[in-house]
Amino acid sequence: MLDVNKLVQDFPQVDQLIEGQPLFWQNPDYQQKAALPIGLANIFDAEARFQRFAKYFEVAFPETLPTKGILESPLIPIPDMQTAISRSQAQPLVGQLLLKADNLLPISGSIKSRGGIYEVLKFAEKIAVEAGILVYEDNYAILANSEFKELFSQYGIAVGSTGNLGLSIGIVAQKLGFQTTVHMSSDAAQWKKDLLRAKGAVVVEYDDNFSNAITAGRKQAAMDPKVYFIDDEGSVDLFLGYSVAALRLQGQLKAQGIKVDEEHPLFVYLPAGVGGSPGGVAFGLKEVFGKNVHPIFAEPTHIPSVTLGMMTGLNDQISVYDVGIDGITKADGLAVGRPSRIAGKFMKTLLLGSATFPDEQMMAELARLYQTEKIKVEPSAASGFAILKQCQEALASEYPLANSTHIVWSTGGAMVPSTDFARYLADGQAELGN
């Protein structure tokens, strides 16, 4: 039985988490030396697999033709948003502010187009190669042919999701020919369930939280040896799919003439749910940029699962529900009460810290982004903006912020129906007082 009083005594900031107070937690183990089981070579392996599948994407998903089959999002300067934020907080947000627009990633319009799709590709490649109908030097456009769909139809892919991961996996797995099942928690948006069903996936709904939905899905998949379960709570392949973003970001920063060195630090603000996608991106960033990039996680005050896990060192052994936090948030993509099995362990020395925010601030920033830049995102994707002020205040004495670059990672939104976005926008405008 968890002794919450003892936990608060040992880690005083846990009391702030329980009380729902926004906070900034600075990781005491940040930048310490640590041996990790994967490294840059694994990231390049993942990138090479994406490259092999590029010709397939051009055929199966014509929307990827402009990027020659590569799933990538733009890095967008947002000066008007930066000015508006500075005015709103009565102090300038120094440095340069940009948006990594994963809300515009092809196919599923979210960060999950990286990790979720990548793991589907790796599984499909393995099956096809073992069946003797694909070799690594082939033009992978042949994967759109009927013989591959017939092969893949003999296998199932299953996943537990609050929405975006299920969308990315469901869309691509179905297109390849896999029988696809998505186990979705009560937090998942209805339009995501509807879209998955329209694509041909089986959606199993649970009147329960993500942790219980994914556990049920994992057990069901284990009963069939031909069903491959993509595990958001512990998949290294998901992690590596996300990490490829760092290689792409390096090129984008160079193209825009943005320096990243000790005098020009890079701060990256990543929304965190279970911790897999922000963890994978952060891992990749540290491998590529080293000590000069500083990842920070953003979580709702009502479901700060990764913050709680890392702060206490208990990682996936503790849930927000264990300490009486209700887990209710408008950020459906972040509605995960227990962090992944690998996020905290990998992030122990790679994460600068994390910050929590109230939903009201997140919705306000969603509206501010649309008003200033006409960019549409879903609520969880606006999380990074909601923590900028407190992060700046906490780090001003340690880093040369005047020369810094701030990247808010926008994790989803392109596929949000117009009626849903209108509702989000109205909520945010009310918070702004518009």
C-alpha positions in Angstrom: 0.0 0.0 0.0 1.4 3.4 -1.0 1.9 5.7 1.9 1.0 9.1 0.4 2.0 11.0 3.5 5.5 9.5 3.4 5.7 10.3 -0.3 4.9 13.9 0.3 7.4 14.0 3.1 10.1 12.6 0.9 9.1 14.7 -2.2 7.4 17.9 -1.1 6.4 18.9 -4.7 4.1 15.8 -4.8 1.8 17.9 -2.5 1.6 20.5 -5.2 0.7 17.9 -7.7 -2.1 16.5 -5.5 -3.4 20.0 -4.9 -3.5 20.7 -8.6 -1.1 23.6 -8.5 1.0 24.4 -11.6 4.7 23.7 -11.0 8.0 23.4 -12.6 10.0 20.3 -11.6 13.7 20.4 -12.4 15.3 17.0 -12.8 18.2 16.5 -10.3 19.8 13.9 -12.5 19.8 15.9 -15.7 23.0 15.7 -17.8 24.5 13.0 -15.7 26.3 10.2 -17.5 24.3 7.1 -18.1 24.6 4.0 -20.3 21.5 3.5 -22.5 20.7 0.3 -24.3 20.1 2.1 -27.6 21.9 5.0 -29.3 22.4 7.0 -32.5 23.0 3.8 -34.6 19.4 2.7 -33.7 18.0 6.0 -34.8 19.8 5.8 -38.2 18.4 2.2 -38.5 14.9 3.6 -38.0 15.5 6.4 -40.4 16.7 3.9 -43.1 13.5 1.9 -42.7 11.4 5.0 -43.2 13.4 5.7 -46.3 12.8 2.2 -47.7 9.1 2.6 -47.2 9.0 6.1 -48.9 8.1 4.7 -52.3 5.2 2.7 -50.7 3.8 5.8 -49.1 3.9 7.7 -52.4 1.7 5.0 -53.9 -0.6 4.3 -50.9 -0.9 7.8 -49.5 -0.5 10.3 -52.4 -0.6 13.2 -49.9 3.1 12.2 -49.2 4.2 12.9 -52.8 5.3 16.5 -52.0 7.8 15.1 -49.4 8.7 12.1 -51.6 7.1 9.6 -49.2 8.8 10.9 -46.1 6.6 11.6 -43.1 7.8 15.0 -41.9 6.4 18.3 -40.5 7.5 21.9 -41.0 9.4 24.0 -38.4 7.5 27.3 -38.4 8.6 30.6 -36.9 5.6 32.2 -35.1 6.6 35.8 -34.3 3.0 37.0 -33.8 2.3 34.3 -31.3 5.5 35.2 -29.5 4.5 38.9 -29.3 1.1 38.0 -28.0 2.5 35.7 -25.3 4.9 38.4 -24.2 2.1 40.9 -23.9 -0.1 38.5 -22.0 2.5 37.8 -19.4 3.7 41.3 -19.0 7.3 40.3 -19.7 9.0 39.5 -23.0 9.5 35.9 -24.0 13.1 36.2 -25.0 14.9 34.2 -27.7 13.1 32.9 -30.8 9.8 30.9 -30.7 9.0 28.2 -33.3 6.4 25.5 -33.8 7.3 22.0 -34.8 4.1 21.4 -36.5 3.5 17.6 -36.1 -0.2 18.5 -36.3 0.6 18.6 -40.1 2.3 15.3 -40.3 0.9 13.3 -43.3 -1.6 10.4 -42.9 -2.8 10.9 -39.3 -2.0 14.5 -38.5 -0.2 13.9 -35.2 3.2 13.0 -33.7 2.0 9.4 -33.7 2.6 9.3 -37.4 6.2 8.8 -36.4 6.2 6.1 -33.8 2.9 4.3 -34.4 3.4 4.0 -38.2 7.0 3.1 -37.8 6.3 0.0 -35.6 3.6 -1.1 -38.2 6.2 -0.8 -40.9 8.8 -2.8 -39.0 6.4 -5.6 -38.4 5.2 -5.6 -42.0 8.7 -5.7 -43.3 9.7 -8.6 -41.1 6.7 -10.7 -42.2 7.2 -10.0 -45.9 11.0 -10.7 -45.8 10.5 -13.9 -43.9 7.8 -15.0 -46.4 10.4 -14.5 -49.2 8.4 -12.0 -51.2 10.3 -8.9 -50.2 14.1 -8.2 -50.2 15.6 -5.1 -48.6 16.8 -3.7 -52.0 13.3 -3.9 -53.6 11.3 -0.8 -54.5 8.9 -0.9 -51.6 6.1 0.4 -53.8 5.3 -3.3 -54.4 3.9 -3.5 -50.9 0.7 -2.0 -52.3 0.2 -5.1 -54.5 -2.4 -7.7 -53.7 0.0 -10.5 -52.8 1.3 -8.4 -49.8 -2.3 -7.5 -48.7 -3.2 -11.2 -48.8 -0.2 -12.1 -46.7 -0.8 -9.3 -44.1 -4.5 -10.2 -43.9 -3.4 -13.4 -42.1 -2.1 -11.3 -39.2 -3.7 -8.8 -36.7 -2.3 -5.6 -35.2 -3.8 -4.4 -31.9 -3.1 -1.3 -29.8 -4.5 0.6 -26.8 -5.0 4.3 -27.3 -6.6 7.5 -26.2 -6.9 8.4 -29.9 -3.9 9.6 -32.0 -1.8 6.4 -31.7 -4.8 4.3 -32.6 -5.5 6.6 -35.6 -2.0 6.4 -37.0 -1.7 2.6 -36.5 -5.3 1.9 -37.7 -5.0 3.9 -40.9 -1.7 2.4 -42.1 -2.3 -1.1 -40.8 -5.6 -1.3 -42.5 -4.1 0.1 -45.8 -1.4 -2.6 -45.7 -4.1 -5.3 -45.1 -3.7 -6.2 -41.5 -6.8 -7.0 -39.3 -6.6 -4.0 -37.0 -8.1 -3.6 -33.5 -7.9 -0.4 -31.4 -8.8 -0.6 -27.7 -9.8 3.0 -26.8 -10.3 4.5 -23.3 -13.3 6.6 -22.2 -11.1 9.7 -22.8 -10.9 9.2 -26.6 -12.7 11.7 -28.8 -15.7 10.3 -30.6 -14.6 11.5 -34.0 -11.4 9.5 -33.7 -13.4 6.3 -33.0 -15.7 7.1 -35.9 -12.8 7.7 -38.3 -11.1 4.5 -37.4 -14.3 2.5 -38.0 -14.7 4.3 -41.4 -11.2 3.1 -42.3 -12.2 -0.5 -41.4 -10.6 -0.9 -38.0 -12.3 -2.6 -35.1 -12.7 -0.2 -32.2 -13.3 -1.7 -28.8 -14.5 1.0 -26.4 -14.0 1.0 -22.6 -15.8 3.0 -20.0 -12.5 3.2 -18.2 -9.2 4.9 -18.2 -6.3 4.3 -20.6 -4.2 2.1 -18.3 -7.1 -0.4 -17.9 -8.0 -0.3 -21.5 -4.5 -1.0 -22.7 -4.2 -3.9 -20.2 -7.4 -5.5 -21.5 -6.2 -5.0 -25.0 -2.8 -6.6 -24.3 -4.5 -9.6 -22.7 -6.8 -10.1 -25.6 -4.0 -9.9 -28.2 -1.9 -12.4 -26.2 -4.6 -15.1 -26.9 -3.8 -15.1 -30.6 -0.2 -15.8 -31.8 -0.9 -14.0 -35.1 -1.9 -10.8 -33.4 0.9 -8.2 -32.8 0.3 -5.8 -30.0 1.9 -2.4 -30.2 2.5 -1.5 -26.6 2.4 2.2 -25.8 3.5 1.5 -22.3 6.8 -0.2 -23.2 7.7 -0.3 -26.9 11.3 0.5 -27.9 10.3 0.5 -31.5 7.7 3.2 -30.9 10.4 5.1 -29.1 12.8 4.8 -32.0 10.2 5.9 -34.5 9.7 9.1 -32.6 13.4 9.7 -32.3 14.0 10.1 -36.0 12.4 13.5 -35.7 15.7 14.8 -34.3 17.6 14.0 -37.4 15.1 15.9 -39.5 15.0 18.8 -37.0 18.8 19.2 -37.3 18.4 19.8 -41.0 15.5 22.2 -40.6 17.4 24.3 -38.0 20.4 24.5 -40.3 18.2 25.5 -43.3 16.9 28.4 -41.2 20.3 29.5 -40.0 19.5 28.7 -36.3 22.6 27.9 -34.2 22.5 25.4 -31.4 25.5 25.5 -29.1 26.4 26.4 -25.6 25.7 30.1 -26.2 22.6 29.4 -28.2 20.7 26.7 -26.3 17.7 25.0 -27.7 14.6 24.4 -25.4 12.0 21.9 -26.7 8.6 21.7 -25.0 6.9 18.4 -25.4 3.3 17.4 -24.3 3.5 14.2 -22.3 0.8 11.5 -21.8 2.3 8.0 -21.3 5.7 9.5 -22.1 6.6 7.4 -25.2 6.4 10.0 -27.9 8.0 12.9 -26.0 10.5 10.5 -24.6 11.5 9.2 -28.0 11.8 12.7 -29.4 13.8 13.9 -26.4 16.1 10.8 -26.7 16.7 11.6 -30.3 17.4 15.3 -29.6 20.0 14.5 -26.9 21.7 12.0 -29.3 21.9 14.6 -32.1 22.4 17.9 -30.2 24.0 16.6 -27.0 24.3 19.0 -24.0 23.0 22.0 -25.9 19.4 20.9 -26.3 17.1 20.9 -23.3 13.8 18.9 -23.4 11.0 19.8 -21.1 7.7 17.9 -20.7 4.3 19.6 -20.4 1.4 17.9 -18.5 -2.0 18.9 -17.3 -2.3 19.5 -13.5 -5.1 16.9 -13.4 -3.0 14.1 -14.9 0.7 14.7 -14.4 1.7 11.0 -14.7 5.3 11.3 -16.0 6.1 14.1 -13.6 4.8 12.1 -10.7 6.7 9.0 -11.8 10.0 10.7 -12.4 9.8 13.1 -9.4 9.3 10.1 -7.0 11.6 7.7 -8.9 8.7 5.2 -9.0 8.1 5.7 -12.7 5.5 3.2 -14.0 5.0 1.9 -10.4 2.8 4.8 -9.5 -0.3 6.3 -11.0 -1.9 9.7 -10.5 -5.0 7.8 -9.2 -2.8 6.3 -6.4 -2.4 9.8 -4.9 -6.0 11.0 -5.4 -5.6 13.0 -8.6 -8.7 12.7 -10.7 -7.2 12.4 -14.2 -9.8 14.6 -15.8 -8.5 16.8 -18.7 -9.6 18.3 -22.0 -6.3 17.1 -23.4 -7.5 13.6 -24.5 -4.1 12.8 -25.9 -2.5 13.3 -22.5 -5.1 11.5 -20.5 -2.9 8.7 -19.2 -2.6 8.1 -15.5 0.5 5.8 -15.4 3.7 6.5 -17.4 5.3 4.1 -19.7 7.7 1.5 -18.5 10.6 3.0 -20.4 9.9 6.8 -20.4 11.2 7.6 -16.9 14.1 5.2 -17.2 15.4 6.7 -20.4 14.6 10.3 -19.4 16.3 10.0 -16.0 19.4 11.9 -17.3 18.0 13.3 -20.6 15.1 15.4 -19.4 15.7 18.9 -18.0 12.4 18.9 -16.2 8.7 19.0 -16.6 6.0 21.6 -15.9 2.2 21.3 -15.3 -0.5 23.6 -16.4 -4.3 24.1 -15.9 -6.5 23.1 -18.8 -7.8 26.7 -18.9 -4.3 28.0 -19.9 -4.0 25.3 -22.6 -7.3 26.2 -24.1 -6.4 29.9 -24.0 -3.1 29.2 -25.9 -5.0 27.1 -28.5 -7.1 30.2 -29.2 -4.2 32.6 -29.1 -2.3 30.4 -31.7 -5.2 30.5 -34.0 -5.9 34.2 -33.6 -2.2 35.2 -34.2 -1.0 32.5 -36.7 -4.2 30.9 -38.0 -2.8 27.5 -37.0 -5.3 24.9 -35.8 -4.2 22.4 -33.2 -6.0 20.1 -30.8 -6.0 21.0 -27.1 -3.0 18.7 -26.0 -0.9 20.2 -28.8 -1.1 23.6 -27.3 0.4 22.4 -24.0 3.9 23.6 -24.6 2.7 27.2 -24.8 1.0 26.9 -21.5 4.3 26.3 -19.6 6.6 28.9 -21.3 6.3 31.5 -18.6 7.1 29.3 -15.7 9.9 27.6 -17.5 11.5 30.9 -18.4 11.2 32.1 -14.8 12.8 28.9 -13.5 15.7 28.8 -16.0 16.6 32.5 -16.5 19.5 32.4 -14.0 21.0 29.2 -15.5 20.9 29.7 -19.3 21.5 32.5 -21.8 17.9 32.8 -22.7 18.3 35.9 -24.8 20.2 33.8 -27.4 17.9 30.8 -27.1 15.6 29.0 -29.4 12.2 27.7 -28.1 10.4 25.0 -30.0 6.9 24.1 -28.9 6.1 20.6 -30.3 2.6 20.6 -31.7 1.5 17.0 -31.4 -1.8 16.9 -33.3 -4.8 18.6 -34.8 -4.9 18.4 -38.6 -7.7 15.8 -38.6 -9.9 17.5 -36.0 -13.4 18.1 -37.5 -14.3 21.7 -37.9 -17.2 21.5 -35.5 -14.9 20.1 -32.7 -12.3 22.8 -33.4 -15.0 25.5 -33.3 -15.8 24.3 -29.8 -12.2 24.3 -28.7 -11.7 27.8 -30.1 -14.8 29.1 -28.3 -13.6 27.6 -25.0 -10.1 29.2 -25.5 -11.5 32.6 -26.5 -13.6 32.6 -23.3 -10.5 32.0 -21.3 -8.8 34.9 -23.2 -11.8 37.1 -22.4 -12.6 37.5 -26.1 
